[in-house]
Amino acid sequence: MLIFSFVPVVLSLLVLGAHFLRFGQMPAVFGTLVLIGLLFVRRPWAARVVQVALVLATVEWLRTLMQLTVERMHAGQPYIRMALIIGAVAAVAALSAWLFQRRPLGDVYGLAPRSQATG
C-alpha cells in the first residue's frame, strides 16, 4: 500500500519537470529530479522540502492555468478542456503535498501525528 502513496507524488514531480523542460528551464528540470531523489531520504526535512515544492508546484499550475485560459479566450480558442486538465494536475500536486501529513507517507518520514492512548 505504501507504494501507491508515492505514485501521485512522483507523477506530480515528473509532470512538473516536463513543464519546465517544455520551456527550456533546465535548472528547474534538474531540481525536480533532485526532489525525486529526496524521496529516498527518510528524514522529516526531506519530506518537508518535497512538500513545499509540491505546494509551489500547485501555485505554478494555477498560474499557468490562468495565463493559458486568458490567452486562449482572447484568441477565440477552446479552453475548457485545457482548464480541466491543468486544474486536475494542480489538484493532484496539492493532494501529493497533503499525503505527507497522512499515513503511510507521514509514518515513513516521521511526520504523521501520533495517536495518544487514553487510559
C-alpha positions in Angstrom: 0.0 0.0 0.0 2.9 2.3 0.6 4.0 2.3 -3.0 0.6 3.7 -4.0 1.1 6.7 -1.8 4.3 7.6 -3.8 2.6 7.4 -7.2 0.9 10.8 -7.2 4.0 12.4 -5.6 6.4 11.1 -8.3 3.8 11.7 -11.0 3.4 15.3 -9.9 7.1 15.9 -9.9 7.6 14.3 -13.3 4.9 16.4 -14.9 6.4 19.5 -13.3 9.7 18.6 -14.7 8.2 18.1 -18.2 6.5 21.5 -17.8 9.9 23.1 -17.1 11.6 21.1 -19.9 9.0 22.4 -22.4 10.2 26.0 -21.6 13.9 25.1 -21.6 14.3 25.7 -17.9 17.0 23.1 -17.3 17.9 24.1 -13.7 14.3 23.6 -12.7 14.2 20.2 -14.5 17.3 19.2 -12.6 15.6 20.4 -9.4 12.6 18.2 -9.9 14.9 15.2 -10.4 16.7 16.1 -7.1 13.3 16.2 -5.4 12.5 12.7 -6.7 15.9 11.6 -5.2 15.0 13.2 -1.9 12.1 10.8 -1.6 14.7 8.1 -0.8 15.9 10.2 2.2 13.7 9.1 5.0 14.0 12.2 7.2 11.4 14.8 8.1 13.4 17.7 6.5 13.5 15.8 3.1 9.7 15.3 3.2 9.2 19.0 4.1 11.3 20.1 1.2 9.3 17.9 -1.2 6.1 19.0 0.4 6.9 22.7 -0.1 8.0 22.1 -3.7 4.6 20.4 -4.3 2.7 23.4 -2.8 4.8 25.7 -5.1 4.0 23.3 -8.0 0.3 23.7 -7.3 0.8 27.5 -7.4 2.7 27.2 -10.6 0.0 25.1 -12.2 -2.7 27.6 -11.1 -0.7 30.5 -12.5 -0.3 28.5 -15.8 -4.0 27.7 -15.8 -4.9 31.4 -15.5 -2.4 32.5 -18.1 -3.3 30.0 -20.7 -7.0 30.4 -20.2 -6.8 34.1 -20.7 -4.6 33.7 -23.8 -7.0 31.1 -25.3 -10.1 33.2 -24.5 -8.6 36.3 -26.2 -7.6 34.2 -29.3 -11.1 32.7 -29.5 -9.7 29.2 -29.0 -11.4 26.5 -26.9 -10.1 26.5 -23.3 -12.4 24.4 -21.1 -10.7 21.0 -21.7 -7.3 22.6 -21.2 -8.5 24.2 -18.0 -9.9 20.9 -16.7 -6.7 19.1 -17.4 -4.4 21.7 -15.8 -6.8 22.0 -12.9 -6.6 18.3 -12.3 -2.8 18.4 -12.5 -2.9 21.2 -9.8 -5.3 19.2 -7.7 -3.0 16.1 -7.8 0.0 18.3 -6.9 -1.9 19.6 -3.9 -3.1 16.1 -2.9 0.5 14.9 -3.2 1.7 17.6 -0.7 -1.1 16.7 1.7 -0.3 13.0 1.6 2.9 13.6 3.6 0.7 14.5 6.5 -1.2 11.2 6.4 -0.4 7.6 6.7 1.6 5.8 5.4 3.9 8.6 4.0 3.8 10.5 7.2 5.0 7.4 9.1 7.8 6.8 6.6 9.2 10.3 7.2 8.1 10.8 10.8 5.5 13.4 10.0 2.2 11.7 10.8 0.5 12.8 14.0 0.9 10.2 16.7 -2.3 8.9 18.2 -2.4 9.2 22.0 -3.6 6.2 24.0 -6.2 7.1 26.6 -6.2 5.2 29.8 
